Amino acid sequence: MGSGVFALAAAVFLCGIGSASAQVPAPASAAAGATSAAALPPEKLAEQLLAEGVALRRQRREREALARFVRAFALHPTPRAAAQMGLAERSLADWIDAERHLSLALGSGDPWVEGHREALEFALASVQKRLGWLHVEVDESGLELRVDGSDPVGLPLDEPLRIAAGRHGYAIVEGAAELL
């Protein structure tokens, strides 16, 4: 998988594997007394954000960590950042995004990912146990599907829809009229 995939998939990170720092560094945007964050090259700022995110995950501050990983990935999309996002999303029970980001990282061949492949594959497998596929067949075009009030998806589907396992509310709509 080429690096272009990471530039397009700007929402993937890896966290929880790596440094053993127990303290969260000052946010990269508040670097006092040092080179300002704005003056750092994107790659260096992204690395700083990843380190902050890992430290936050060690403190079980998953949402804050995920925000750091997302920022890092936006600045410099890497397989490591994608893996960290996936791990944080897994901790937050965001199963669909976790699967997407962990799969993206694992398909990269990146040396950091390869060094953590076993743990990442375990995380991905645990996420996939919480997901299912929704198959919808319709005889008409122009219909849309809403799952749990989400944005509508056009029908017929090109492929099954990935959803979290469990009970869901479904609606099939045509224009403003709900059919099911």
N, C-alpha and C positions, 0 to 999 in steps of 0.2 A: 504494500500500500504506500503510495507516494505521500510526500509532505503536503501536497495540495489538498488532500482529504482533510487534514487537520486544519488548514486555513478555512475550509468551508464548514467544518463542524464545530464552530466556536463555542462549544459548551461541554468540554470534557476535562476531567482532572483526576489525579491519583493522590490519595492521602493515607496516612496512618502507617505507612511503611517507610522507614528511613530514620531520620535523626531522632535522638532521644531527648531533645530539649524539652524541659518542663515549663519554661516560661515562654510567653508569647512576646515576640519582638514588637517594638513600636511599629504601628502601621507604616507601610512603605510611603504613604502620602504624608506622614508626619516625621520624616527623618530630620531631626534637629541636630545641628552641629556637624553634620556630615554632608556629603554631596546631596543636593536636593533630589527628590524622587523624579522630578521632571527632567533633570539633567542626566539621569541614568539611561543607558540604552535599553530598549524594550526587553531584550533577553535578560539583562541583569535585574531589572525591576520585576519581571515575571518570576525569576528564581527567588527573589526576596519575598514575593507574595506567596509562592509555594511553601517556603520555609515557615512563614507566618501561619498559613493554613494548616500545615502539619502540626505545629505547636498548638493551635486552637483545637484540632481534633483530639490531641492527647488530653486536653482538658474537657473533652466531650461538648465542645461548643461548635457543633456541626454546621449550623446555619451560617455562622460567621466564617467558618473555614471554607464552606462552599462559595461564599461571596468572594473570598480571596482567590480561590481556584478559578472561578469564572473570569475574574479580572486578569489573572495571569494568562489564561488561555486566550483571551481576547488580544492581549499584547503580543504573545508569542505562543501560538498553538503547537503543543508538543504532545507526544504519546504519554509522557509522564503526567502532564497536566490533565489530560483526559482521564487517566487512571485515577488520579486523586479526586476529580469531580465524581467519578463513578462510585468510589468508596464512600465519599461523603453523602451522596444521594442514596446509597444503600442504607446508611445509618439513619437517614431521614424517611425511609420507606417510600422513596420516589423510584419505584421499581423500573418503570419504563426508561427514564433518563439514565438510571444506573446501568441498565443492560446496554443501552446505546453507547455510553461512554467507555464502559469496561471492554465491550467488544471492539470498539475503535482502537483502544490502546493495545489490546491483545493481538490485533491484526497487523500491527505496525512493524514488528521485527526490531523495534528499538532496543538497544542494549540495556537500558534501565528496566524496561518492561520485562525483557528476557530474564534478568536477574531476580525478578519478583513474580515470574510467571505462575508458579504454583499457588501463591496466595491470591493472585488476581483471578486465576481460573476458579479457585474455591469460591471467591466472592461472587463471580459471575454465575456459577452454578446455583448458589444460594438465592440469588436474585431471580433466576429463571424459574425456580420452583414456585415463585409467587406470581407468575404471569401465565396468561392463556391467550388463545387466539379466538377471535370472533369472526365467524364465517357468515356472510349475509348474501343471499341470492335473491334477486328481484327480476321481474319480467319487464320492467319499464326503466327507461332512463329518465333523468331529471329529478330523481328523488334524492333526498339527503338523510343521513343517519346522524342522530345525536345520542351520545352516550353520557349519562349523568349530567346533562345540561351543557356539555362541551360545545365548542364550535362545530357546525355541521360538516360532515364528510360526504362528498358526492358518491352516489351509487350509480351503477354497480361498482364495487371495490375491485381494484386491480389485483389485490392480494388480501388475505385475511388481516384484520386489524389487531394489533397487539394491545392487550388490556391487562390490568391487574386482575388476578383471580378473585372471585367472589361475586356477590350480587351487585347488579348494576341496573339503572333505569335506562331504558332505550326508547327512542322515538324515531319514527320514519316520517319525514315531512315532505310535502310538495308545496313549494312556495310558502305561504303562511298557514297552510292547513296541515294539521297533524293527522296522519293516517293510522298510526299505531302507537 
